[in-house]
Amino acid sequence: MKSPIYSVIMAGGKGTRFWPLSRSQRPKQLLKLLSRTSLIGETANRAVPISGRRRTLVVTVAEQLNAMREELPTIARENFLAEPEGKNTAPCIGLAAIEVAARDTDAVMVILPADHWVADVPMFQRTLYAAVELALRHNDLVTIGIKPDYPETGYGYIVKDKFVETYRGIQAYQVRNFTEKPKLAQAQKLIRKGSLWNSGIFVWKASTLLELLRRYQPEISRGLEAIRKAANGKPLAAPHRRLRATIAREYEKMPNISIDYAVLENAGSEGRVQTLQADFGWNDVGSWAAVHRMSRRDANGNAGNGKWISLSAKNCLIHAPERLVVLLGVENAVVVDTPDALLVGDLSRSQEVKELVEELKRKGYGSYTIK
């Protein structure tokens, strides 16, 4: 492949659905939920063989920058970009795009959320190489779609259109449209029609993305152009005072919008978005219920780590690294014990933990959401 490949790891999320284990200064991507390596560590280990360490970038928010650098010591400091505030994925990916384009004008970006889980790493990497080939051949935007295992209502869906061709044994389709977090009945209908989960993994040329931002999101594009001019060819990872001020000022003006709404839906209506139907054991680890589903469970469906025993308990998840937790006759529960807070809840409602964090702030317990 003639065009250089850059991996861009998006690591600015707070992961509030994993409270009390996750806090704003210890976000989800730093947690070791499914292995002895953090989620972002797993992501970097998958990405580096594709792009190399020199071309692996991490975009985070300023308050998490030091923690991310400590977690990924083999990634060069100049490859960490810090947003002054999180403004969703469109500004985040745009910021990375101007850095990538400044380094290599013909470069391809592989955009990876920091907090996903992948079971089959060789197939994952094969899929991304196929996506790079697809993006270069058509100069289009490429999404990675996942064949659904069940009607998940917390994911977005990709509605496929006509078959394009096969790359490295993986089928590519035009994208008809996107559906965000459908109700159960709609999710079931989408699956019957062959729709795919939207993994949030994207591949495209940096120059293509910047061109489409100019067309569809002029407000974001103007801000990025101001940042590019202020950088004057210097790395965004080591901003001087004037550049820091410019980034802060321009970010304040940018809308809070996802790349899906900002670009993909618009480009899809023009036939410029394609998807690869992938199957590499993907999960976005979006809730405690997802951790339970992916964990090794005992005969009664219980899973966990730390100190715990159960009697007549079924389908529970326990995280208790310090104190002993005993479950007696409960079902479908999640118990997360930390030094300063304890969560006990209905496992099937674990998506609502995010709302619980907001309630803590409203009730004056906001300090429990920070460290």
N, C-alpha and C positions, 0 to 999 in steps of 0.2 A: 504494500500500500504506500503510495507516494506521500499522501497527506499525513502529517504527524497526528497522533492520537493523544488527547489530554483527558484524563479522568478528573471530573469535578465532583467532589463529595460535599453534599449540602448538609451542614451540621449545625444549624441554628435553632432547631426546635427545642421545646421545653419538655415534651413528653409528659404532660400533666396527667394523663390517664394512668401513669404508674406511681402516682403519689400513694403512700408517703416515702417510697424508696427513691423516686425521682423528685428533684427540686430544681428551681430555676438555675442554680449554680452547680447542680449535678444532674444534668438532663439525661433523658432516656438513652441516648446514644453512648453514654459512658457506663451504662449498667452492664453487668455480666449476668444476663437473664437465662441464657441457654447454653453457655459454655464458659470456660475459664478466661475467655477473651471478651472484651467489651464489644458491643454491636458495631461501633465505629472502627474498632480494631479489626474485626472480621471483614468489614467493608473495604478497608484499606488493603488487607491481605488479598482480597479478590481483585482489586483495581490495579495494584502495582504491576502485576505481570502483563497487563494489557497496555499500559502507558509508560511504565517505568517510573521510578521515584521522582525524577526531575520534572516529569510532566503530570504529576498527581497533585491537584490543588484541593484545598479544603476551604470552604466558605462558612463562616460562623458569625455570631454576633460578638460585639466587643467584650461583653461581660464573661463570655465563655472561652475567649481566645487562649488564655494561659492554660486552662484545663485541657483544651484540645491539643495544644502543643506538647504538653506533658504526656498525654495519652499516646501520641504518635511521634515519638522522638526521632524516628528515621526519616520523617518528612521534613524537608528543609524549611526553615523559618520563613523564607521569602515565598513559600507556597501556601501560606495561610492568609486568607483575605478576611477582614473583619468588617461587617456591616455595623453602622452605629445603632441600628434597631432592626428588628425583624419586620419585613414588609411583604411576607409571603414569597413564593418561589420566582415570580417574574423579575423583580428587582435583583434578587439573589443570583439568578442565572445570568441576567444581563450584566451584572458586575463581573462575574467570571468570564463572560464572553469578551468584554473589552480587554481584560488581562490576557486571555488566550490569543486574541487577534493581534495584540501588540507584540506577543512573542513569536507567533507563527501565523501569517495571514491566511494560509490555506488549511489551518488545523481543524480537526474534527473533535467535538466535545462529546464525551460520554458522561451523562449526568446521573449521579447515583445518590439517593437518599442515604444518610448515614446509619439508619436504624432498621434496615431490613435483614431478613435471614434467608440464606440460600443453602439448600442441602446438597445440590449437585454443582459444585464449582466448575468442573471442566465444561459441562453443558452451558452454564452461565456465560463463561468466557467465549465459548464457541458462538453463542447467540449474539453477543456484543460485537464480535468480529463480523458476523453476518450483517448486523445493523449498520456498521461502519461502511461496508461495501454498498449496502442499499442506499444509504444517505449520500454517498459520493456519486453513485451512478445517476440518481435522479435529482440531486440537489434538493431533496425534500427533508421534512421533519420525520423522524422515525420514533415510534413508541414501542415499548416492549409490553405486549399483552400476555396475560397468563390464563391458561385454560382453567376455568373455575372447578373447584372440588365440591362446592355447595353454594347456596344462594346467600352470600354475605351481603348484608345491608350497609356495612360500614365502608365499603370500597366504591370507587368509581368504576364504570364499565365502558368498554370500547365496543361500539357496534360496527362490525365488519361490513365492508362493501365487496367489490369484486376481487377475486384472486389476482395477484400480480405475477409472482414467480417464486421459485424456491432458492434460498441461499443457504449453502452448507447444510442442506437437509431440513431447513426450517422454512415454513410457508409464510409468505408476505402477502398482505391484503391492503387495499385502500381502506381508509377509515371513513365511514359514513357520518357518524357523530359520536358524541360522548354523553353518558348519563351518569350523574353524580349521586351516589348514595341513595339508591332506590328503596322503596318499600319492599317488603318480602315478596308479595305477589308479583311485582314488577321485576324483581331480581330473578325469580323463577322463570318468568317469561323471557327475559333476556338470555338466560342460559339455554333455554330450549331453542332460541334462535341462533345459538352459536357465538354469542358475545363473549368478550374476554374481560378479565379484571384489568384495570389500568394500574400497572405496577408503579408508575411515577418515575420509571427509568427511561431516559430519552437520549437520542443520538442525533447530532446534526453538525454542520459546519458552523463555526462561530460567526462567520460573515453572513451566513444565511439567517441566523437568528437575529442578528443586529439589523439586517435589512427588513425583516418582518416586524420587528419592534418599531422601526421608523414608520412603517405603514399602519400598523394597528394600534400602537401605544405611543403616540408622539410625546406624551408627557414624560414617560419613562425614558424614551430615547433622548430627549433633550437633556435630561439629568445625567444620563450616562455619557453623552458627548461632552458636557461640561466637566465631568470627572476625568474623562480621557485627556482633554486639553490641559487640565490642571496637573495631571500626572506627567505630561511632557516626556513620555517615553520611560519614566521611572516606574519601578514595580509598585503596584498598589499595596503590597504587603508591608512596605516600609514607608508609609506616607509622611511627608514633611508637614509642617504646621498648616500651610495654606491648603494642601491637598486634603488633610483631615477636615478642615473647615468646609471645604467644597463638598466633600462626600456627605458630611452631616447636613449641610444646607439642602443639597439636592435630594437626599433621602427623605427629608421632612416633607418635600413637595410631591414625592412619588405616591401613587395609589397603592393600597394594600391589596394585591391581586395575584392569583396563582397564574402560572405559565399556561395552564389549561384554558382558563378564561381569557387571558390576555392575548394569546397567540394561537394555540392549537385549534380552538374551535373556529376561529376566523380562517386560518390556513386550510383547515379540513373542508370548509365550504368551497374552497377553490381547488380541491383535489391535491393538496400538497402535503398531506399527512398519510403515512403508511404505518402499519403495525406488523410486527413479527409475532406469530403465535408460538409462545415459548412454554417450556415445561422443564423447570430446573429446581423444583421444590422450594418455591418462593413463599414468603410470608412477610407482611409489613410489621408484624409484632405490635399491633395497635392497641392491645388491651391485656389485662390480666387473663381474660378468657382465652386469648390467643396463646399466651404462654402455657396455660393449662392444656390446651389442645395439642401443643407441640411437645409437651413433656412426657417422660416415661411415667405411666400411672400404674398403681397397684391393682389388685383384683377388684377393688371397689371404686376404681376411677379416681383415686386421690393421688395428687402429685405435689411435690414441694422440695424445699431444701432447708437444712438447718435441723433444729430440734423439734420434732413433732411426733405424736402418736395419735391414733384414732380408734374409736370403738363405735361400730355401727354408723360411721360417717361415710358418705358417698359423694363422689364427683366434686371434691374440694381441692383448692390450691392453697398451699401454705408457704410463706416465706418467713422463717424465724431463725436467723443466724445466732442469736444470743440466748433468748429465754425459751424454755420449753412451752410448746403450745399443745394442748390436748383437745381433740374434737370428740364430742359425745353426741351421737345421734343426729348430726346436722347434715344437710345435703346442699349441694350447689353453692358452697360458700367460698369466699376468698378471704384469707387472713394474712395480713402483711404487718409484721412487727418490726419497728425500728426503735432506736433509743429514745426518741421524743414523741412518737406518734404511733398509733395502732389503727389499722383499717380492718373492719369486719363488714363484709357486704355480700350481696347476692352476686354470684359469679356471672350470671347472665346479664347483669346490669353494669358490668365493669366499664363499659363505654361512658357511663355517667360520672365516673370519677373526675373527669375534666370539669364537669359542672360543680362537683363537690369542692374542688379547689377554689373556684370562684366564690362559693358560699363561705368558705373559710376566710377569704379576704373581706367579704362583706361583714362578717361577724367579728372582725378584729383579730383573727388568728393568722394574718398574712405572714407573720414571721415563720410559721411552720411550713411555708411553701418555698422558702428561699434556700436555706442551707441544709 
